[in-house]
Amino acid sequence: MYYKVLFCFFIGYVFCQVPVLQQQELAKKLVCIEHEECGPCLSAASHCRWCADPYYPTTAPRCNDDESLVAFGCGQGTIERPEKPVWEVVENSSLQDVLPDGLVAVQLQPQRIKLSLKARETKKIKFQYRPAKNYPLDLYYLMDLTWSMKDDKKTLVSLRDDLPEMLKNLTDNFRLGFGSFAEKPIMPFISVDSGRRANPCTVEEEACEPTYSYKHHLSLTNQVNDFIESVNSSSVTANLDNAEAQLDALVQAITCGNRIGWSLHSRKIIILLSDGLLHTAGDGKLGGASLKNDETCHLDENGYYAEADKYDYPSIAQVYRLLDKYKVNVIFAVTESVKDHYDSLHQLLSDFTYIAKLESDSSNILKLVKMGYEDIVSVVNFEDDALGPVKVKYFTDCGVKGGSLIETHRCTGVEYGMTLNFEAHVTLDSCSEFKKTQQIINISESQLGQDTLTLEVNIQCGCSCESDLIKDMSLSCPTHSHLVCGVCQCNKGWSGPKCDCSIEDEAASAALLSQCREPNSTRLLTCSGAGDCLCGKCECDRGFSGKYCQCKDCEISRLNGMECGGVDHGVCVCGLCACEAGWTGEACDCTEDVDACIPPGEEEICSGHGDCVCGRCECASTIEGMRYTGPFCETCATCENPLCANAELCVLCNLNNNCNETCSIGGLNYTVSQRLDEDAKINDIPCILRREEDGLECEYKYTYNAAEQAMISMEIIIRSKMCSQPTTAKIMMSAIITMACVILGGIIIILAVKSAQIVSDRRAYAKFVQEAQESRKNMQELNPLYISPISKFTLPESYPRDRND
């Protein structure tokens, strides 16, 4: 107890006195010594060890690193260490189609793996899935044989020759079965008149079979003629309303596997043909069928659903569970008048159903079967049965060659021959109990469920010494306790330092409460106000930890959602993350590795235009104020992108069919794929390649991005291609432009010459006028001929004038 008090008292002081690097080293020690049991000790961090020596000094912490335990006197033979990791591929059969010799298809590889998990540890498991060709198909026709579907039965019989041909286009291994449904033979769904019960088609003035809920006519067989004869020999019946017992029939067809003949290794599809609505749970109670549907088979020796008048219709939830349990898909081929009703049903059963519009005479039934089958097989969806703290995440490329892995468990548009690469991240969040356990996890494709990847997970949360019966007469433990891993541990139902506190005893003594308070603390709150004190030990609320609940939980990493980034990144020490070498940040999710910031084929970090922060480039700005962009700060609005030039060689290699999926240049690997007309992602950098192909002018737009796959430097994706052929119009346009330029140049020259000539003429004329004026003036002064002979005299105003003047 003494070392725990010192730990709590000095932790704050020590952290304030030592440099940051020494704090990290000290934190790694402190994360161990606060644990009092072997299981929590080994789960705390990878460097923590436990001393199981019964004679180990009580003043020294039993949970510490190797060096410290040996220094305190713990023998090497009594030191408990974490178990070695387990990884073994037990079964790994190659992918295989269905062969004529009857070998079972293998669609999932590998099939069984043994592995181990520690707390906050993640293991990545790669597996592949490829739909097998000629996979067996069990197709069960479930037909509405009420009076309104009479013509549809005849249409199905007429397809005797076309049906097998259509199915062979889907798979060579198919079997057909047949069943029919109508309505529960109880009031108010049928008439209770004795004559109408015996012949419900009396109104139509024809004879037909008494009303039944469901009847199984033919078990699955590969004899098409038997199927046609079974359909042809079946009789129609009638009921009063426009709703039938489709769900009753589905439950019986699904659960009566022995009678129907469902194969263990096959794709199971029920095609349900109807022109009516369907009854659901609760409707049966109107007629006295009050018992809840028990989801079991109740067929009599003649194939009829014998308990239809006792059990209610099943609920949609019950049908969903059965479809998922037995891995059965349903194609609802229904007429237009009720299609909206079934569309609503499909929204609740979308994982297992397909809705198609049936013509009034069922003439398009083969087309609907083909469309429904192709829609069902084009979806691949993986699921697992992981329980407790073990979580599974899925990443896949969905069969896109060279594509990045995205987080999803569902792929659509899957075709035969496509190989889908998956990566399952199996994580143990924490140890729910500190003992060694094993968990079996089955990863399977939800549509089939037959191909399974089985994971045998050894959960390493305990210690080997817990199973040892250490008996030493010189050692005595208090009453209600026993010796485990060198220390006395209370028996089940007892707690406290001396195991004298019954968990059922609600009266807490003052001595026990004092053990739930921090030493030298001025606060009187037990468990720091963040937990409950039970028999001298704190049970902390969510978000708090520590002996006295004095520590808040550490930061959660944004990379993987784990505390302090998981066991490989760091450990939590009383609310602070102590990071392993190479990791920094509050949650140890910031890597110090700069390799991810160096562009392929280059040496400068972030192309010399930025800083590498947490494994990503933070770009600077150019001299003109424009910001560098790209994952490596390699380009800007006015810059030439060097990585486009590097990628261009691989694009040309791919276009020339000299490369498959990968391209190697200068010791670097690139992946090149064509996804024409697909929108680019936000982080993809666009480039353009122009070249001539067979006399065409082609422009390719492609993008690149830093690869997420190992050994691959860059992912290149060709997004679009646009080619154009030089035409007469283009040649004529070029000629016209050339001629226009020549003519325009000539006009400009002519105008310039003419303008110069006009200016020159105007200057000459002005000079001539000036010289003429000067010459006239000189002539007037020298030549008397230019002097005017006229003289003009004016009388003064004051001179007297004659009145006649």
Secondary structure, 3 states (H helix, E strand, C coil): CHHHHHHHHHHHHHHHHCCHHHHHHHHHHHHHHCCCCHHHHHHHCCCCEEECCCCCCCCCCCEECHHHHHHCCCCHHHEECCCCCCEEEEECCCCECCCCCCCCCECEECCEEEEEECCCEEEEEEEEECCCCCCCEEEEEEEECEHHHHHHHHHHHCCCCHHHHHHHHHCCCEEEEEEEECCCCCCCCCCCCHHHHHCCCHHHCCCCCCCCCEEEEEEEECCHHHHHHHHHHCCCECCCCCEECHHHHHHHHHHCHHHHCCCCCCEEEEEEEECCEECCCCHHHHHCCCECCCCCCCECCCCEECCCCCECCCCHHHHHHHHHHHCEEEEEEECHHHHHHHHHHHHHCCCCEEEEECCCCCCCHHHHHHHHHHHHHCCEEEEECCCCCEEEEEEECCCCCCCCCEECCEECCCCCCCCEEEEEEEEECCCCCCCCEEEEEEEEECCCCCCEEEEEEEECCCCHHHHCCCCCCCCCCCCCEEEECCEEEECCCEECCCCCEECCCCCCCHHHHHCCCCCCCCCCCHHHHCEEEECCEEEECCCEECCCCCEECCCECCCCCCECCCCCCEEEECCEEEECCCEECCCCCEECCCHHHCCCCCCCHHHHCEEEECCEEEECECCCCCECECCCCCECCCCCCHHHHHHHHHHHHHHCCCCCCEEEECCEEEEEEECCCCCCCCCCEEEEEEEEECCEEEEEEEEEEECCCCCCCEEEEEEEEEEECCCHHHHHHHHHHHHHHHHHHHHHHHHHHHHHHHHHHHHHHHHHHHHHHHHHHHHHHHCHHHCCCCCCCCCCCCCCCCCCC
